[in-house]
Structures are given as structure tokens and as C-alpha cells.
Amino acid sequence: MRAEMIDAKRRYDVLVIGGGNAALCAAISARRSGASVLVLEGAPKFYRGGNTRHTRNMRCAHDAATEILTGPYTEDEFWNDLLLVTKGRTDEDLARFMIHESKEMLTWITEQGVRFQPSLGGTLSLGRTNSFFLGGGRSMLNALYLTAEKLGVEVAYDAEVVGLNIDGGMFVSAVVQHEGAKLEVRAATLVAASGGFEANIEWLKASWGDVADNFLIRGTPYNRGTVLRMLLDSGVESVGDPTQCHAVAIDARAPKFDGGIITRLDCVVFGIVVNKHAQRFYDEGEDIWPKRYAIWGRLVAAQPDQIAYIVFDAKSLDLFMPSLFPPIRANSIRELGGKLGLDPEALDATVTGFNGAVQPGTFDTTKLDDCRTEGLSPPKTHWARALDTAPFYAYPVRPGITFTYLGTRVDKRACILMEGGTPSANMFAAGEIMAGNVLGQGYAAGIGMTIGSVFGRVAGREAAAHARN
């Protein structure tokens, strides 16, 4: 795998734009199909891989328990989980195709050198549905890059695509800024796997308004949507709502970009969440965490100044995976309010009202238990316990944007569709840049990696087949 100057005199069979999971699956798939492949990664080598660097797991359908999964996860159950989080905003044919194809992915991706660890227990409740990468996303990426290298895939880093030459739905060449020069790279087919536009704050503000200034970007600062914008401007049909995205509540003390998964907070279900006025605004115990964690970014985004606070007590301190940052600690709720910059009396009143509404029940983190509130709006329907054991704790949270859903429409061959629904002559897409076909809204843990792996593999083999023809 060479990373020297790009050979602009050569015409490749497949040009892959991007350097994450989807791009590497496409590159490997195309190369195994006999195609010559060049991968253009816009980031430096150390930051290669887009948001894949921050991932931990992927969700795939499977018929039986394995060494790494505790039980079966049928195609129908996967579909129902997807339907629940998207509320029907998904292309059913494409989603069901992806789910069916996912059954082969754990075997295929293991054959590419990726390793998994035994299933996890605890509050994530993913031991049956999701496979966790041994060493996390960066190890997974390193395995894919190593396999690509052995197969003869060429990779150029710091290779930003600044122009696409597309004629009547046919890709001709890409203009690449690389090592101080602009080069024209020609290829028989294109696979766009360059992510969304979440790191482009101005684009976010065009859809969200000025509140986007308060968003934190969990992942790579290199996903600015440049390739997506050029494709849409060239007549590619768009899919998805520009305000829809994978957005979670992350520690407000996280960096603006690239804080990753260690800034995520998984303690919402164990306490209450209040806004800057010390008021609750949503049911913290609506469902198990993997099915609800991805709604909290949008919920916080709708609050004044896009800030909220997760408040819990000593009983819950050891029940969840901690953030990179320590929680704020106090010996009383009023003291905690003062430390958070909230009205101490208002926070105390909110906690007192919550405690008074909690009903007797059997607390159980492994299922939808019967610990709930009564006569409270909004209610807390599960895991409701009085906040009555000092010391008390809180995390400040802001919306953490992982990736955006506005993208390119594709078919089951991962072929990009032009406006009007006509398949492109030779352009394919995989990963976040086309995730909006499956994710109209909402998110279920691990599904971003499923989209990238499945459609990356499909895009690679289809692009290679097209190049041969």
C-alpha cells in the first residue's frame, strides 16, 4: 500500500473516496474481484478512518448464538428495531436488503482480519445483538488497511478531493489536492465513501440556525461534506432531511471536534435530566438505553442554549461507563445546583417533586422494570428511583453530532441514482454518505457500521464488475 505521489497518468478500475470502514470494505471487495483500486483519504495517516476510529461494535442479524454473541438476532427482529427508531422513515426494500446481507458480514469481515471480543454484559444490553471489535474501531481499521495493503490496494493520505468531473451521470475524473499540487485522477468507476457534513458548521447552521454553534462534533473534523455537495450539484438525487443526524448527549466539556466515544454519557436512565431552568423535559426511562441514547442529542438541541444536566445520586455512580471527565459532586442538591450555575431552589424543587412521584418497585437494569413515577409530567416510566443518597452528582451535556443523514440515494447495488431515479453510469456510494436511505431519523447502536460494511462490500464488487465490462 503506497502513499507516495499519486500516478496521475494511470487510469484505475475503481477510485474510492474516503478512508473509513465503508471505503476499506469497498476497496477490499473491489480488489478481491480483480480490480485495480486507489483510495483517496483526505485526512493525514494518523487520523485516517473517519468516524470508524471511534466505533466499538456493529449490529448484524444472525441465526444462533456464537462465541461472541449470546443468542440469535433474526432479520425480522432487526427490522422491527430499525422500524422502532426510524418511526417508519426508511426505505424498506433497501433496509431489508441490508439486514439480510448483514448475516454474512461477521464472517466476511473476520476473513479481512478483523477480530471480535466476547459479548459484553451490563447496561448496554447488546450482548445478543452487537459484536464488539477487539481493540475498538482503530484496531478494526488497522486490520482492514493491512489486508488492503497485502492485496495491492493503493492509498493516498492528505489527498483531498476538490473537484469531480461528472458528465451526464458518468464519473470521468477527480481533482485531488495532494502534496502541494492539484492532480486529475481518472478511473472507470467511483465509490463515494467520504462521510457526511457534520464537521461543516456553516452547513449545519443552514439547516439548524445559529443553535448549531453550540453543537459538539463527536467524530472527525474532516467530514465536511465536500464530495457530497459536489455530487448533489452534479445532479445526484438526494435522500434524507438535513436536520436529521445521529446525535447523542455528550459531556459539555468535550472538545469541539473528535472527542469520540469516551465523551458519551450512558447514565441518563439512572437519574433525571434538567435544562438550564432546572426543569425536566423528557422521560429518561422510556426504553433500554441502546434504543434511546441517540434521541438525546436532538432533545438537548431543543433546550435553551443547547445545554442540559444529568443529575443522579450515590446509588447510581457505579452503574454505567463513566465519561472522560469526572462528574460534578456535591453534598446536597442545592449545593449541586450552585456548582452547575442553576437556580438551587429550582433544582431542589424539581428533585423533590420527582422523589415524591416515584412509586415502589423492583429496580432491574437488565429489563424494563416496574420502577416508575406517577402524576409527574413528563413521567419516568422505568428505573425511577428517588435521588436521596448523598453525595449527588451531575454531568453537563450538549448535543454531540456523530454523522448527518442527508446523502445520496442508492439502489441495492449501491449504485448512485441521479435526479429522477435513473442509475448513474458508474458511480456507487457506501457508508454515512448514503446512510439516509436507511436512517430517515433515529439510530440503533452499531447500525452505522452495518451500513458501511454491507454497502461498502456491495459497492466494491459492483464497481469492479462494471469496470471489467
Order of alpha helices (4+ residues) and beta strands (2+ residues): beta-alpha-beta-beta-alpha-alpha-beta-alpha-beta-beta-beta-beta-alpha-beta-alpha-beta-beta-beta-alpha-beta-beta-alpha-alpha-beta-beta-beta-beta-alpha
